[in-house]
Amino acid sequence: MSTTMQSTVLKGGEWLIRESVPAETFIPEDFSEEQRMIMDMCTQFLNSEVVPNYERIDKLEPGLMQSLMEKAGEQGLLATAFPEQYGGLGKDFITSTVVNEALGGGHSFSVALAAHTGIGTLPILYFGTEEQKQKYIPKLATGEWKGAYGLTEPNSGSDALGAKTTAKLSDDGKYYLLNGQKCWITNGGFADVYTVFAKIDGDKFTAFIVERGFEGFTQGPEEHKMGIKGSSTVQLYFQDCKVPVENVLGEIGKGHIIAFNILNIGRLKLCAACLGGSKRATTTTVQYAIQREQFKISISKFGAIKHKLAEMAIRIWVSETGLYRAAKWIDDKEKELFDSGKPFNEALLGAAEEYAIECAILKVFGSETLDFVVDEGVQVHGGNGFSDEYEISKAYRDSRINRIYEGTNEINRLLTLDMTLKRAMKGKLDLMTPAMNVQKELMSIPDFGSEDEGVFAKELKYISNFKKAILMTAGAAVQKLMMKLDKEQEVLMNIADMAIETYHCESALLRVMKLVEHTGEEANSLFIDMMRTYIYDAADRINKSAKDALNSFAEGDELRMMHIGIKRFTKVEPFNTKEARRRIADKMIAENRYCF
C-alpha cells in the first residue's frame, strides 16, 4: 500500500510532467463535517464581531483590534494549527487554511489576524528552542500576546538579505545590541513580540525575538495608507537595543532559512484570505446588482452585468480549486515526514518547501483574482462604488496591497520558473525527457487518428497540450539564452504565466471530473460551464504568453516552426462562453449571493 502511495503523490512542480487523477485530488467538496463547522463559526465571528465595527477599526480606535484578536483567541481561531502542548488545537493544514479563507473577508482585521498567526508566531514555533516555545507560544495562541515580524527596511524590500540593521555582542556577552530600523511592520503598533532580522558582525543574517519594552526599542507613528487603514503599520527603531543572547532565534547566520520558509506558508495562506475576500465582495456585488434599477429594470438582467458576475465567480471557483489541491499535498507531505520521525516543525517546513512553487503560483493567482473581483465590483456599483458608504470601495482599496506583500507578484512569477529549473538541474524533476519528446512531436506529422473517448477527453487533451507548450517554450529559452536567462525577466514571466494558467486549468478539470464521477453530469452542469469557460479563455492567454516569449529570442524558420507548435498546443474547439456565463450568473442572482 505505502509503496503505491509513494508513487502517486506528486512532488512539487511535478504536475507539469505527470498526469494527475481525480481520485487523488482533494477538492472543497471533500471537507469534513468539522471543517465545515469551523468555516461557519469563522463566518459568524466576522459577521457579529468585525463587520459592525469596520469604521471603528479603520479609525484605529485604541485597544479595539487587540480586543477582537483576544475574542478570536477565546474561540480558538488563533491557534488552529499550533500543537496542543503549546495551547493550540493541533488541527491539520487544510483546517488552518479553511480558517484563513473564512476570516479572509474581514478587511484590516483579516490582515492583523493573518500576520499574528503566520509571520508573527510561526518563526518561534518552527525555529525556537523548547524554552522559547514554552515562553511565547501559549500566550500567542490565546491572543494574550500579539505577534509581529520585522524583515523589511526602507532600502530592502524584495532584496531582504540587503538589510542594514546590525547586531553586535555586548562586552559582557549577555546581549546583542541591535541598531537600525524596520518599516511596514503589520501589528507593529501594539504587538508584544517581534521576530526581527539583523546582521551579526555585518554579514551573519540572523533572527532575534524582541519584546516590547526592551531597552533601546521604540516605534514610529501609524502610517497613513491607501487601504487596510485599520491594520496597525509602523516603523521600528533600534538604538543599542538590548536583546538577551538567549533570544537569538534559530542558528546564527541562518536567518534567511527562517525568512524564506515562513514566506512559503504565508503565500498559500494569503491566497486563502484573498479567496474569502473575493467571495464576500462577489456576494455584495450580486446583491447590489439585483436591487439597483436602471431603465425600470434590475441591472442584474443585463448581459454585460451577467458577464461580469459570472467571470468573478469563475475565477474564484478556479482559485479555490487550485488552493485546496495544493493544501492537501502539503498536508500529506507533512504527515509523511512526521511519520518518518521528523519533529512537527521540520515536517511542516519540509512540506511547505516541497511545494514552494505551488505556493508562489497560488499567491499570484489568489491576489489577482481578488483584485479583478473588487475592480469589477466597483464597476457594477457604478458611481456608488466610488463612495465610501459602500463596502465595495473599501474592498477595492484594501485589496491592492495583496499583490505587493509576501513577495511581490513579479518576484513570485520569477520564483515559479527559477525554482522549477533549479529542481530540474538538481535532478529532482525530469523536465528534459518530456521536453525532448515535445521537440520530436514538433518534427513529426500531427496525428489525426481517432480521438479518445470519455466525457472530458477533449479537455484532458487540452491540458496535456498546454503542458507541451510550456515545455517547448521553456526548453527553447534555456537552450537559446543559457546563462543569460535570469536577466530576461520578461521571458521568465511569460513562461510563469503559462504555468499559472495551466496549473489552474488542470485543477478545475480534476475537480469537475471527481464531482461528475460521484454525482453525474447534470448535477454539476454549472461547474462544467465554469471549467470549460476558464480553459477556453486560458488557451488564448497561454498562446499569447508563449508567442511573446518566443518572439523575443528566436527567429527565422525556428521561430516559424515553434509558432506552428504553439498554435497546435493551444487549439481548442469553439465553445459558447456567453451562454455558459449567463447560466452561472443566473444561478447567483437566483440565490442572491456567491453560491458555488
N, C-alpha and C positions, 0 to 999 in steps of 0.2 A: 504493500500500500504506500509506504513512505517514499519508495523509490519513484513510483509513478508521480506522486505529488511533486517531488523534486523536479521532475522533467517538465511538468506542466506550468509551474509558477514562473511567470516571466521575470527576467531580470530587468533592471532599469534600462530603458531605451530599446529593449528587445522587441517590443510591439512592432517596431519598424520593419523587422526582418522575419518575424514569425507570425503565424496566424493565431488569432485568439478565438476562443469558442464561447458561445453564450453561457453554457452551463458553469463555466469558471469565472464569469464576470459578475461582480457584485453590482446590484442596481438598487436605487432607493426603495423599490417595492419589496426588497429583502429585509428592510429594517425590522428589528424585533419589536415586540409589544412595548418593552421597556423604553426603547429608543424613541418610539412614537410618543409615549407619555412624557418623556423628558423634553421632547420638542414642544409639546403642548404647554408644559409647565413654563418653559422659557418664554413662549409667546404670551402667556398670561402675565408673566412678570413684566415684560415690556409694556403691555397694554395698561397694566394697573399702576406700575411704579414710574415708568420712564416717559411714556408718551404724554401724560398730563403735565409733565414738568419740563418739556422741551425749552420753553422760554427761560425759565429759571436756570436751567443747565447752561444755556448759551450765554447767559449773563455772568457765568462763573460765580454763582451765589456761594459764598464761603461755606464749606462743610457739606454741601449738597451731594457732590459726586462721591465723596468718601462714604457718606451715609448710604447712598444707593449701592455702592460696592459691598458695604457691610451686609446690607439686606440680601444681596445676591449670594454673599458668602454663607449667610444663615440657611439659605435653601440649597447649599451645596453646589452652586453654579460656578464657583471659582476653582473648585478642587476636583472636577470630574475625573481627570486622568492622573492625579497625584496618587502615589501608593498609600495604602491605608495606614502604614506605620508612621507616616508624617501627617496624618489628619485628613488624607484625601479619600476619595470614594473608590479608587482603583479600577475605574472603568476602562474599556478598551479604546483604541484610537478612533474608531468610527463614531462611538458615542461622544467623545470630546469634540469631534468635527461637527456632529449634529448640534451640539451646544453653540459652537461658533456660528453656525449658519442661523440657528433660531434667534440668537441675540444680535445678529448682524444688521437688523433693521432699526437699531436704536441710535443712529447718528453718533454724536460725541460720546455717549455712554458706551456704545459698542467699541469705540476706539480705546477708551480708558480701560475697559474690561479686558480686551484682547491684549493690550500692552502689558497689563498686570499679570494675566495668566500665562502669557507667552514669554516675550523677551524680559519681562520684569522678574519672573520666577524661575523659568527653566534653566538658565545658566547655573544657578545654585543647585537645583535639583539634579542636574545631569553631571556637573563637574565639581560640586562641592565635596569637601571631606564629610565624614559622618557627623562630626561636631558641627560643622557649618549647616548641614541639612537639619539637624535636630534643633539648632538655634533659630533658624529663619523660616523653614518651610511650614511648620504648623501655623505660625502667625500669618503667613502669606496665604495659606489655604483657606483660612476663615475670613480674610479681609481685615483682620485687626491691624495688620501692617500692609502697606501698599508698595508695589514694586515698580521700578523704572530701570532704564537701560541707557547708558551713556557711551555711544560709539562715535556719532557724527561730530565733526568740528567745522568751524567756519570755512576752512580750506580743505577738508577731506570728507567727501560725501561717498560717492561710488568708490573712490580710492581710499577705502577705510584704513589700509595699512600706512597711509601717508600721515597718520595722526601726529600731532606735535606735543600732546600732553606727556609730561615726563614723570618718572618715579625714581626716587633716589633713597637708598637705605640711610636711615639716620645714624649718627655717630655711635649711639648706644645699641644699634642693631635691633631695636624694638619696633620701629615704624618704617613705613615707606612714606616719603614726603612727596605728595602729588602737586604738580604745577601745570596749569593750563586751563582750557575751557572746553565745554561741550555745548552744542546747540541743538535745537529742535527736539528737546527731551520731553516725550509724552509722559504725562503724570508727574513731570518734574517739580511742579509747584507744591505737591502735597505728599509725594512718596516718602516712605520711611527708609527704604533700602534700595540702593542703586548698584548695578553692575557697571563698572567704569573701566575703560581700557586706556592704558598708558604704556609708554616705553621705558623700561628699566635700563639705565645707562645709555639711553638714546637709541637702542636698537632692539631690545628684547620686548616685543609686543605682548603685554600681559594684562589679565583681567583682575580686578580688585572688587571686593564687596565694601561699599562705602555706606555708612549710615548717616541719616540726617543728624546733625548735631556734632559730627566730627569737627574738631578744631581745624580752621582754615578752609572750611567748605561753605560756600554761600551760593545763592541763586539769584538770577536776574528777574525782572518783572515779566508778567504774562505777555506773550507775543500776540499781536493783532493779526489774525489770519483770515484768509478768504473764506474758508469753510471750517468745519469741525470746531466752531468757536467755543463750544463748551468743554473741549478737551484741553486740559492744562498743558501748556507748552512753554518751557522757559530755557534759558541758558544756565549752565552750571559753571561755577568758578572755583578753582583750586589754587590756594596760595599757601604753599608749605602745608597742605592738608595732611594731617597725621592719620595714616591708615595702619592699624596693627599688622605685623608681619603674618599673623595667623589668618588675616583676611585676604591674602592672595588666593585667587580662585583658579583652580587648575594648575598647570605647570608654568613656571616662569618661561617666557619666550614662546609659549604655545597659545597665546590669546586668540590668534587667527582661527584656531580649531573651534574655539567656543563661538566666536563671532559668526563664522560661516555655517557651522552646523545648526545653530539656533535659527538662522535665516531660512534653511530648508523647510523646517516645520512651519515657520511663520508665513512662508509664501503660500503653502497649502491652506493654512487657516485663514489667511487673508482672502483667498478665493471663496472660502466658505462664508465669511462675513459679507463679501460682495454679493453672493448669491442671495442671502437673506435680505439684504437691502434692495436687490433687484426685484424680488417677489413683492416686497411691500410697496415699492414705487409703482409697480405694474398694477397692483390692485387699486391703489389711489387713482391711477390714470384711467383705468376701466370705469371706475365708479363716477369719475368726473365726466367722462365721455357720454355715459348713459344719461346723466341728468342735465347736461348742457344742450340747449336747443339753439339752432340757427335755421332760418327759413322755416320755422314752425315744425322742425323735425329734430330728433335727438342726433347729435353728430356721430353717435356710435353706429348709425345706419349708413354712413358714408363709406364708400370703398376705400378712399385714401386713409381714413382713420382706421378702418379694419386692417389694412395692410400694416400700419404702424403697430397696432396692438398685437397682431399675430407675430410679427418679426421680433418684438420684445419677448414674447412667450417662447418662441423657438430658441432664441439664443440662451435664455435662462434654462430651459429644459436640457439643452445640449451641455451647457456649463455644469449643471448639476450632475449629469451623467458622467462626464469626464472626471469630476471631483471625486465621486464615491467609488468609481472604478479604481483610481489610484490610492484612495484612503484604505481600501481593502488590501491592496498589495502591501502597503506599509504595515498594516495590522498583521497580516500573515507573516511577513518577514520578521517583524518584532517578536512574534510568538516563536517562530523557528529559532531565532538567535537566543531567546530566553531559554527555550527547551534544551539548547545545546550547551547551556551553562553560563551564558553571558549575564552579568547583572542587568537589572531592568534599564538603567540609564544607557549602557552601551548597546542594549538591544534596540531601544527606540532610535538612538542616534544613528546606529548602523543601518536601520531600516530606512530612515529619512535620507541618509546619504545615498543608499542604493537607488532611491527614486528621486534624486535631486533634479534630474532632467524633467521629470513629470511635474515636480513642484514648481519649477520655473515656468513651464508651459501653462499650468493652471493659474498662476499668479497673473500672467499676461491676459489670458482669456477671461478670467473672472472679473478683473478690474475694468477691462474694455467692454465687457458685457454691461456692467453696471453703468459705465459712462454713456453707452448707447441708450440704455433704458431711460435714464433720467433726462437725457437730452431730448429724446422723443416724447417723454412725459411732459416736459415743459412745452413742447410744440403742440401737443394735443390740448393742453390747457390754454394755449393762445396767450393773450395779454395777461390773463390771471396767473399764468405760470411764472411771470416776471415779478409777481407781487409776493412780498414776504408773508402775506396772510395765508398763502397756500403752501402746504408741506413740500410740494414738488420743487419749489425754488430752493428750499433748504437741502433737499436730497441732491439737487444739481450741484450746489456749491460744495457739499460735504464729500461728494463722490470723487472730486478731482484729485485729491491727494493720493488715492489708491494706486495711481499709475506711477507715483514717484517713490513712496517709501517701500521698505522690504526689497530694495534693489529696483531701480527704475525699470520700466518695461523694455527699454533699449538694452540695458545690461542683461536682463533676463533672456531676451532674444539671443544675444551674443553667447550667453552661457549655454543655452539649449544646444546649439551646434558644437560649441567648444567642448563641452563635456562628452557629447556623443563621439566626436572624433578622437578625443583623448582615450576613451574606453576602447575604441577600435584599435588604436595604436598600441595599447597595452594588452591586446588580445582578449579583452573581456567581451567585446561584441564583434562578431564576424560580419563586417559590412562588405568586405572585399568580395566574397563569393557571390552574394546576391547582386552586387554592383556589376561584376563581370558578366553575370547571366543576363542582366539588362542590356549590356553592350552587345552581347551575342544576339539577343532578341531584336535589337535595332537593325542589325545587319541582315536579319533573315526576313523572309516574306511573311507578312502578317497571316496568322491562322484564322481563316474564316469558317472553320469547322463548326460542328454542332455546338450550340450553346448549352451550358449546364442547366439542368432542371432545378426546380425549387423556387419557393416564393420570392426569396431575396437573392437569387443567383446573380442578377444584374448588379445589385448594389455591392455584393461581395467582390465582383469583378472590378467595379469602380475603385473600391478601396485598395485592392491589390495593385491596380494601375497607378493610383496616387502615390503609393509607396515606391513604385518603379520610377515615377517622375522625380521623387526626392533623391533616390539613389543615383539616378543618371545625372542630375544637376550637381549634387554634392560631389560625386565621383569626378566629374569633369572639372569642377572648381579646384579640387585637391590636386589633380594631375597638372592642371594648367598653371595654377598660381603658387603651388608648393608652399614654400616658407613665407610667401608674401600674403597668404590667405588671411591671416589675422589682421592685416591692415585694410582689408577690403570689407569694411563693416556692412556696407550696403548689400553685398552678395550674401554675407552670413545672415543678415536679417531677412532677406528674401527666402532663403532656404529654411530658416526658422519658422517663418510664416507658413510655408508649405507643411512643415511638420506639425505645427499647432493645429492647422485645419484638419490634417489627416487623422491625427490622434482623436480629435473630437468627432469627426465623421464616423470613424470606426466605433467609438464608444456608443454613439447614438444608434448605429446599426445593431450592435450587440445587444443593447437594451431592448430594442424592438423585437429582435429575434427571440430573446428569452421570454418576453411578455407573450408573444404570439404562441410560442411552444406551450405556455401554461393556459392561456385563456382565449386563444384564437384571434383571427384577423379582425373580425367585426368589433370585438370589444376594445381593440387597440387601434382603430382606424385613424384617430387623430394623432396618435403617436407616430403612426406610419406616415401621415401627412408631414409632420414635423421633420422626421428623419429624411424623407425624400426631398423636401424643400431645401433643407440645410445642405445636403450633399449636392443637389443640383447647382445651388449658388456657389458652394465651395469649389466646385470644379473650375469655374471661371476664375476665381481668386487664385487658385493654385496655378492655373495656366499662366496668368499674368506674372505672378511672382517668379515662376521658372523662366519665362522669357526675359524678364528684366535682368535676372542673374546671368543667364547665358549670353545675352546681348553685350554684356559688359566685359566679357573676356574671350569669347570665341568669335570666329569669323569664317567667311567663305563656305566651302562645302560642308565642313564640320558643323558650323552653326546651322546651316540649312537642314542637315540630317537630324540634328538634335531638336530643331523646331518641329520637324515631322513627328519625332518621337513624343514630344510634349503634346502635340495635337492628338496623337493616338492615346496617350495615357490620361488625358483629361476629357476625353469624349464621353458625353452622357446623352441618353435619349431624351427627346422632348418630354417635358412634364409641366402640367398646368398649375403653376405655383399660385396663380391668382385665386383659383377656386379652393386650393388647399388652405391658403391663408384665411379665406373667408370662413371656412368651416371652423378653423381654430379660433378665430376672433368671435364667431357666433357663440361658441361654447362658453367663452369667458363672459361675454355680455349676458348670456342666459344665467350664469352663476354669479354675476356681479363681482367677480374677483379673478385673480390669477388662480387657476384651479387644476393645474397639472402636477 
